[in-house]
Amino acid sequence: MKIKVMIVDDQVILSEGIRSVVSSSDSLEVIAVAHGGKEALELMEKEVPDVVLLDIRMPDMNGVVTTGEIKQRYPTVKVLILTTFDDSDYILNALNNGACGYLLKDISAPALVDAIINAYKGDTILPAKIAKKITDAARLVASDREIRLRKAFSLSDREVEIAVMLYEGFNNRQIASALNLSDGTARNYISAIYMKLGSDNRAGAIAKMKEVLGS
């Protein structure tokens, strides 16, 4: 049985080109082509695809919002973003809304076919260039957090490292293990952090960090 694919792209010439590539595979079948998010959702009421190839920028409903709507209504459908935009915010928002992968339109025809098949099988599809964008974005966020915490509370490098882990929900034992510290040394660092933050417990310390980090 063929994998049922829906293509959603507001540029007709591109959607037809993608249709041609997808239809060339014996494993895939294009069951619908939509030119916007709203149209895609309407078409899915008639027939639900296995995989949706979805552009990110569309006039009526962008790809991030459309992804969320699809996953809410049809949780088993695989949504694969196929776009020309590699902005890290688009990538992270699409993945957070349930997309199983993010591809750029400079992908080769065979690679696109393989990506659709692998997405259907449950794989996460992130080419090296996209994965690097995510890593770089995460690194910037972490670096920004560290700078702000260090400045606000006069923390040492090690204290900043542990404070971020506290903020992210790590317990004492996990922190000690991750940083190759004894349990006692980890507790001493955490006590020092509490003191500098003006708190006597974890919840209070996290609340103080949230005030500085704005989240």
LOZA-267037 format. One record per residue: residue number from 1; residue in one letter; z negated, y negated, x of N, C-alpha, C in turn. Coordinates in steps of 0.001 Angstrom, whole numbers, plus 500000, padded with zeros to 6 digits. Example, Ala and Ser with C-alpha at 12.3 -4.5 7.8 and 13.67 -1.06 7.14 Angstrom:
BEGIN
{1,A,{492200,505690,513190},{492200,504500,512300},{492200,503300,513200}} {2,S,{492920,502250,512850},{492860,501060,513670},{492130,499970,512900}} 
***
This chain:
BEGIN
{1,M,{500000,501186,500841},{500000,500000,500000},{500000,498750,500886}} {2,K,{500835,497791,500542},{500961,496592,501367},{499790,495630,501145}} {3,I,{499499,494850,502187},{498479,493810,502102},{499078,492619,501370}} {4,K,{498408,492167,500317},{498925,491066,499500},{498507,489718,500105}} {5,V,{499505,488877,500358},{499260,487609,501045},{499668,486439,500157}} {6,M,{498830,485408,500123},{499198,484144,499498},{499303,483081,500580}} {7,I,{500338,482245,500505},{500546,481152,501452},{500270,479839,500731}} {8,V,{499439,478983,501353},{499116,477696,500746},{499392,476596,501774}} {9,D,{500453,475832,501521},{500857,474772,502452},{501652,473744,501663}} {10,D,{501304,472459,501808},{501979,471438,501006},{503368,471085,501540}} {11,Q,{503716,471551,502744},{505040,471286,503294},{505955,472476,502996}} {12,V,{506890,472251,502104},{507714,473339,501572},{508472,474074,502675}} {13,I,{509060,473332,503595},{509873,473969,504629},{509028,474872,505515}} {14,L,{507776,474458,505755},{506884,475284,506566},{506427,476519,505801}} {15,S,{506104,476333,504538},{505651,477483,503750},{506756,478525,503620}} {16,E,{508000,478073,503524},{509111,479028,503442},{509302,479756,504769}} {17,G,{509094,479035,505866},{509192,479683,507177},{508106,480729,507370}} {18,I,{506898,480396,506927},{505792,481348,507024},{506050,482554,506139}} {19,R,{506601,482293,504937},{506933,483394,504026},{507914,484368,504686}} {20,S,{508912,483805,505369},{509913,484632,506028},{509285,485525,507095}} {21,V,{508374,484941,507872},{507699,485713,508929},{506853,486827,508320}} {22,V,{506040,486481,507326},{505143,487462,506718},{505930,488581,506042}} {23,S,{506992,488209,505365},{507798,489199,504633},{508541,490147,505554}} {24,S,{508666,489771,506822},{509383,490631,507771},{508577,491871,508148}} {25,S,{507295,491869,507823},{506445,493017,508158},{506415,494028,507020}} {26,D,{506518,495285,507369},{506451,496347,506363},{505041,496495,505785}} {27,S,{504050,495914,506456},{502666,496067,506020},{502205,494948,505079}} {28,L,{503021,493885,504978},{502595,492707,504238},{503538,492386,503084}} {29,E,{502977,491771,502043},{503762,491341,500892},{503288,489962,500450}} {30,V,{504196,488997,500371},{503841,487670,499884},{503891,487696,498356}} {31,I,{502730,487508,497733},{502693,487577,496266},{502760,486189,495630}} {32,A,{502511,485132,496433},{502555,483780,495872},{502591,482745,496989}} {33,V,{503232,481615,496687},{503231,480461,497584},{502765,479263,496767}} {34,A,{501711,478608,497230},{501193,477418,496557},{501314,476223,497491}} {35,H,{501399,475034,496906},{501572,473829,497724},{500360,472909,497661}} {36,G,{499221,473489,497278},{497964,472750,497251},{496841,473671,496840}} {37,G,{495600,473222,497079},{494453,474055,496776},{494291,474356,495304}} {38,K,{494499,473352,494464},{494337,473558,493025},{495357,474566,492490}} {39,E,{496604,474434,492961},{497635,475382,492529},{497294,476794,492992}} {40,A,{496764,476909,494198},{496387,478225,494716},{495341,478885,493820}} {41,L,{494339,478127,493421},{493284,478674,492570},{493828,479072,491203}} {42,E,{494772,478290,490683},{495396,478635,489401},{496188,479936,489514}} {43,L,{496941,480076,490610},{497735,481288,490807},{496852,482521,490989}} {44,M,{495689,482309,491603},{494798,483445,491851},{494172,483973,490561}} {45,E,{494195,483176,489501},{493712,483665,488215},{494654,484733,487645}} {46,K,{495917,484714,488106},{496905,485688,487629},{496956,486925,488514}} {47,E,{496868,486698,489852},{496867,487828,490790},{496099,487407,492034}} {48,V,{495156,488251,492416},{494302,487924,493558},{494865,488558,494829}} {49,P,{495105,487763,495859},{495620,488304,497120},{494512,488952,497949}} {50,D,{494922,489664,498973},{493959,490209,499933},{493640,489170,501009}} {51,V,{494681,488435,501417},{494542,487431,502477},{495233,486148,502034}} {52,V,{494560,485011,502253},{495170,483703,501984},{495404,482995,503309}} {53,L,{496660,482579,503547},{496995,481732,504696},{496951,480299,504196}} {54,L,{496058,479506,504758},{495729,478221,504154},{495831,477070,505156}} {55,D,{496592,476036,504794},{496652,474831,505623},{495362,474040,505440}} {56,I,{495021,473197,506400},{493756,472467,506341},{493891,471112,505661}} {57,R,{495009,470426,505878},{495201,469092,505290},{496201,469178,504144}} {58,M,{495700,468976,502934},{496568,468982,501753},{496111,467849,500838}} {59,P,{497019,467274,500070},{496698,466055,499319},{495704,466228,498181}} {60,D,{495766,467333,497439},{494924,467434,496241},{493535,468012,496529}} {61,M,{493477,468967,497437},{492209,469612,497780},{492360,470165,499187}} {62,N,{491587,469668,500139},{491826,470101,501518},{491416,471551,501743}} {63,G,{491812,472074,502882},{491614,473488,503155},{490165,473913,503225}} {64,V,{489301,473014,503694},{487877,473345,503778},{487298,473549,502378}} {65,V,{487569,472610,501478},{487070,472715,500104},{487688,473921,499402}} {66,T,{488993,474102,499598},{489683,475236,498968},{489092,476564,499445}} {67,T,{488800,476657,500738},{488183,477875,501279},{486877,478176,500563}} {68,G,{486036,477157,500414},{484760,477350,499732},{484928,477809,498296}} {69,E,{485903,477219,497598},{486163,477603,496202},{486646,479040,496103}} {70,I,{487553,479406,497006},{488081,480779,496991},{486965,481786,497240}} {71,K,{486141,481526,498262},{485090,482474,498620},{484012,482567,497540}} {72,Q,{483800,481473,496818},{482825,481504,495733},{483327,482353,494567}} {73,R,{484629,482201,494264},{485193,482920,493117},{485624,484347,493464}} {74,Y,{486114,484517,494690},{486648,485821,495107},{486102,486161,496496}} {75,P,{484847,486601,496587},{484190,486791,497881},{484895,487763,498830}} {76,T,{485656,488703,498291},{486288,489706,499158},{487618,489233,499757}} {77,V,{488154,488134,499254},{489424,487619,499775},{489211,487044,501179}} {78,K,{490104,487398,502095},{490040,486874,503457},{490841,485570,503522}} {79,V,{490208,484518,504005},{490880,483224,504131},{491126,482941,505608}} {80,L,{492389,482771,505949},{492804,482540,507328},{493459,481165,507396}} {81,I,{492835,480244,508118},{493387,478901,508246},{494584,478929,509195}} {82,L,{495675,478317,508770},{496880,478206,509599},{497333,476759,509543}} {83,T,{497161,476039,510644},{497363,474592,510604},{497830,474069,511954}} {84,T,{498161,472780,511992},{498524,472147,513267},{497332,471413,513868}} {85,F,{496212,471350,513143},{495072,470538,513571},{493988,471394,514207}} {86,D,{493615,471050,515448},{492591,471830,516138},{491302,471037,516349}} {87,D,{491036,470091,515458},{489809,469295,515519},{488597,470206,515296}} {88,S,{487581,470067,516149},{486437,470982,516083},{485690,470880,514757}} {89,D,{485664,469690,514143},{484994,469541,512841},{485698,470364,511771}} {90,Y,{487034,470329,511769},{487788,471140,510818},{487479,472623,511028}} {91,I,{487497,473037,512288},{487284,474452,512602},{485911,474912,512117}} {92,L,{484876,474174,512505},{483510,474569,512148},{483283,474523,510643}} {93,N,{483801,473480,509981},{483625,473366,508532},{484334,474495,507792}} {94,A,{485532,474831,508253},{486271,475922,507604},{485532,477248,507771}} {95,L,{485055,477520,508986},{484328,478772,509227},{483018,478804,508445}} {96,N,{482328,477671,508384},{481076,477606,507623},{481300,477808,506130}} {97,N,{482498,477460,505651},{482808,477642,504231},{483341,479030,503912}} {98,G,{483455,479866,504938},{483817,481259,504681},{485142,481735,505242}} {99,A,{485887,480864,505940},{487147,481316,506547},{486859,482383,507597}} {100,C,{487734,483370,507692},{487522,484449,508662},{488284,484199,509959}} {101,G,{489009,483096,510026},{489745,482799,511250},{490450,481463,511163}} {102,Y,{490940,481007,512315},{491560,479688,512401},{492705,479778,513399}} {103,L,{493924,479615,512906},{495118,479741,513740},{495902,478438,513766}} {104,L,{496602,478207,514863},{497483,477047,514961},{498918,477477,514701}} {105,K,{499725,476556,514170},{501076,476910,513744},{502048,477136,514892}} {106,D,{501583,476968,516136},{502453,477312,517259},{502354,478803,517606}} {107,I,{501635,479567,516770},{501484,480996,516983},{502832,481703,516832}} {108,S,{503039,482766,517588},{504287,483528,517479},{504287,484350,516197}} {109,A,{505480,484725,515751},{505598,485516,514519},{504845,486848,514624}} {110,P,{505034,487625,515699},{504296,488899,515792},{502780,488699,515800}} {111,A,{502320,487636,516474},{500872,487374,516543},{500324,487002,515171}} {112,L,{501116,486269,514376},{500679,485903,513028},{500541,487150,512157}} {113,V,{501521,488025,512223},{501468,489266,511452},{500237,490082,511849}} {114,D,{500003,490213,513152},{498831,490963,513633},{497534,490320,513151}} {115,A,{497486,488979,513165},{496278,488270,512747},{495966,488537,511278}} {116,I,{496994,488543,510443},{496792,488800,509009},{496256,490210,508800}} {117,I,{496859,491162,509477},{496426,492566,509342},{494990,492725,509833}} {118,N,{494675,492115,510968},{493325,492241,511522},{492288,491515,510663}} {119,A,{492686,490368,510079},{491782,489658,509172},{491469,490535,507959}} {120,Y,{492489,491181,507425},{492313,492078,506280},{491337,493211,506620}} {121,K,{491381,493663,507866},{490496,494751,508302},{489065,494286,508552}} {122,G,{488864,492955,508537},{487507,492439,508698},{487221,491732,509997}} {123,D,{488244,491568,510837},{488041,490888,512115},{487942,489377,511924}} {124,T,{487243,488731,512843},{487249,487271,512917},{488361,486859,513871}} {125,I,{489241,485973,513417},{490431,485619,514189},{490264,484231,514803}} {126,L,{489966,484201,516095},{489791,482935,516807},{490483,483023,518165}} {127,P,{491697,482491,518280},{492377,482474,519578},{491536,481735,520617}} {128,A,{491802,481982,521877},{491000,481433,522976},{490868,479910,522890}} {129,K,{491963,479234,522558},{491936,477769,522491},{490961,477287,521424}} {130,I,{490942,477962,520292},{490054,477582,519194},{488607,477922,519536}} {131,A,{488390,479099,520124},{487044,479495,520522},{486456,478492,521513}} {132,K,{487291,477991,522423},{486825,476997,523396},{486419,475701,522704}} {133,K,{487186,475304,521693},{486844,474094,520932},{485450,474228,520313}} {134,I,{485163,475401,519755},{483866,475636,519126},{482756,475592,520168}} {135,T,{482995,476264,521297},{482001,476290,522369},{481721,474888,522893}} {136,D,{482782,474117,523093},{482623,472747,523596},{481839,471883,522604}} {137,A,{482145,472053,521316},{481446,471274,520288},{479961,471636,520258}} {138,A,{479676,472934,520354},{478280,473374,520345},{477540,472844,521567}} {139,R,{478232,472825,522701},{477624,472329,523941},{477289,470844,523819}} {140,L,{478184,470084,523195},{477938,468650,523010},{476740,468410,522106}} {141,V,{476639,469206,521035},{475506,469073,520117},{474203,469377,520843}} {142,A,{474212,470482,521613},{473008,470869,522351},{472628,469798,523361}} {143,S,{473618,469272,524079},{473363,468242,525081},{472790,466984,524435}} {144,D,{473335,466597,523285},{472853,465409,522569},{471402,465605,522128}} {145,R,{471094,466801,521622},{469722,467099,521219},{468760,466951,522395}} {146,E,{469158,467547,523519},{468284,467540,524691},{468013,466119,525171}} {147,I,{469049,465317,525223},{468902,463928,525679},{467944,463159,524773}} {148,R,{468118,463325,523465},{467298,462584,522510},{465832,463037,522540}} {149,L,{465619,464341,522666},{464250,464844,522727},{463563,464412,524022}} {150,R,{464282,464493,525127},{463715,464095,526417},{463290,462622,526386}} {151,K,{464168,461790,525839},{463903,460355,525802},{462755,460020,524848}} {152,A,{462710,460669,523706},{461713,460338,522685},{460305,460775,523069}} {153,F,{460190,461928,523766},{458865,462503,524000},{458517,462691,525475}} {154,S,{459378,462205,526370},{459131,462315,527824},{458902,463774,528234}} {155,L,{459774,464655,527752},{459667,466077,528069},{460345,466393,529392}} {156,S,{459821,467393,530087},{460475,467891,531298},{461689,468727,530907}} {157,D,{462504,469101,531893},{463699,469905,531602},{463321,471213,530915}} {158,R,{462291,471894,531428},{461871,473169,530837},{461295,472955,529436}} {159,E,{460537,471880,529259},{459971,471586,527947},{461061,471291,526923}} {160,V,{462102,470581,527338},{463226,470305,526439},{463885,471611,526013}} {161,E,{464102,472496,526979},{464730,473788,526699},{463921,474566,525659}} {162,I,{462618,474584,525831},{461754,475321,524913},{461652,474605,523564}} {163,A,{461618,473280,523594},{461548,472512,522342},{462764,472795,521459}} {164,V,{463943,472850,522069},{465158,473150,521310},{465072,474547,520699}} {165,M,{464530,475503,521464},{464389,476864,520940},{463389,476903,519784}} {166,L,{462300,476148,519904},{461355,476044,518789},{462052,475484,517548}} {167,Y,{462827,474456,517771},{463552,473794,516677},{464506,474761,515982}} {168,E,{465091,475657,516766},{466068,476615,516222},{465419,477863,515648}} {169,G,{464076,477933,515690},{463388,479024,515002},{462951,480197,515857}} {170,F,{463063,480091,517179},{462610,481173,518048},{461077,481234,518031}} {171,N,{460521,482459,518031},{459071,482572,518127},{458655,482627,519596}} {172,N,{457340,482611,519843},{456841,482545,521220},{457351,483687,522085}} {173,R,{457311,484883,521543},{457728,486052,522319},{459221,486007,522658}} {174,Q,{460021,485564,521694},{461464,485443,521942},{461748,484403,523016}} {175,I,{461006,483302,522983},{461185,482257,523995},{460819,482798,525375}} {176,A,{459687,483482,525453},{459253,484049,526737},{460285,485029,527279}} {177,S,{460797,485885,526406},{461778,486891,526825},{463080,486250,527282}} {178,A,{463559,485267,526505},{464844,484630,526822},{464792,483867,528142}} {179,L,{463630,483303,528461},{463514,482457,529653},{462804,483175,530809}} {180,N,{462556,484481,530640},{461883,485279,531676},{460519,484687,532059}} {181,L,{459748,484318,531044},{458408,483790,531250},{457382,484795,530728}} {182,S,{456163,484739,531258},{455097,485544,530669},{454719,484913,529329}} {183,D,{454094,485705,528465},{453680,485172,527163},{452732,483988,527346}} {184,G,{451828,484101,528314},{450863,483036,528560},{451525,481751,529027}} {185,T,{452510,481879,529932},{453217,480694,530425},{453992,480022,529297}} {186,A,{454630,480827,528461},{455364,480269,527323},{454417,479514,526396}} {187,R,{453244,480106,526141},{452261,479446,525263},{451789,478119,525863}} {188,N,{451605,478108,527186},{451172,476869,527847},{452213,475765,527694}} {189,Y,{453483,476129,527882},{454567,475144,527699},{454581,474620,526260}} {190,I,{454435,475543,525322},{454497,475159,523910},{453317,474243,523551}} {191,S,{452138,474543,524093},{450969,473686,523853},{451202,472286,524411}} {192,A,{451825,472221,525606},{452118,470919,526217},{453118,470135,525368}} {193,I,{454101,470849,524810},{455100,470201,523935},{454419,469644,522693}} {194,Y,{453537,470461,522077},{452814,469993,520896},{452070,468705,521202}} {195,M,{451413,468674,522376},{450609,467510,522745},{451495,466271,522887}} {196,K,{452645,466435,523555},{453544,465295,523755},{454162,464824,522445}} {197,L,{454324,465747,521502},{454903,465385,520202},{453845,464861,519233}} {198,G,{452575,464956,519643},{451499,464490,518772},{451264,465408,517594}} {199,S,{451387,466714,517846},{451201,467688,516770},{450342,468834,517281}} {200,D,{449670,469540,516366},{448856,470678,516799},{449383,472006,516266}} {201,N,{450601,472005,515702},{451179,473269,515229},{452707,473194,515218}} {202,R,{453317,474343,515048},{454777,474465,515123},{455479,473655,514032}} {203,A,{455001,473759,512804},{455648,473049,511687},{455633,471546,511928}} {204,G,{454492,471037,512415},{454396,469606,512692},{455315,469175,513812}} {205,A,{455421,470020,514852},{456302,469704,515980},{457760,469662,515539}} {206,I,{458153,470633,514724},{459531,470667,514239},{459821,469448,513369}} {207,A,{458849,469059,512552},{459016,467871,511711},{459219,466625,512578}} {208,K,{458457,466532,513669},{458618,465385,514589},{459998,465382,515215}} {209,M,{460495,466561,515598},{461839,466654,516200},{462910,466304,515188}} {210,K,{462700,466699,513936},{463675,466373,512895},{463790,464860,512707}} {211,E,{462673,464163,512855},{462697,462696,512734},{463603,462085,513802}} {212,V,{463559,462670,514997},{464358,462147,516112},{465812,462596,516013}} {213,L,{466014,463851,515596},{467369,464410,515575},{468098,464107,514273}} {214,G,{467375,463659,513282},{468026,463267,512032},{468507,464415,511198}} {215,S,{467882,465574,511317},{468289,466726,510479},{467120,467653,510237}} 
***
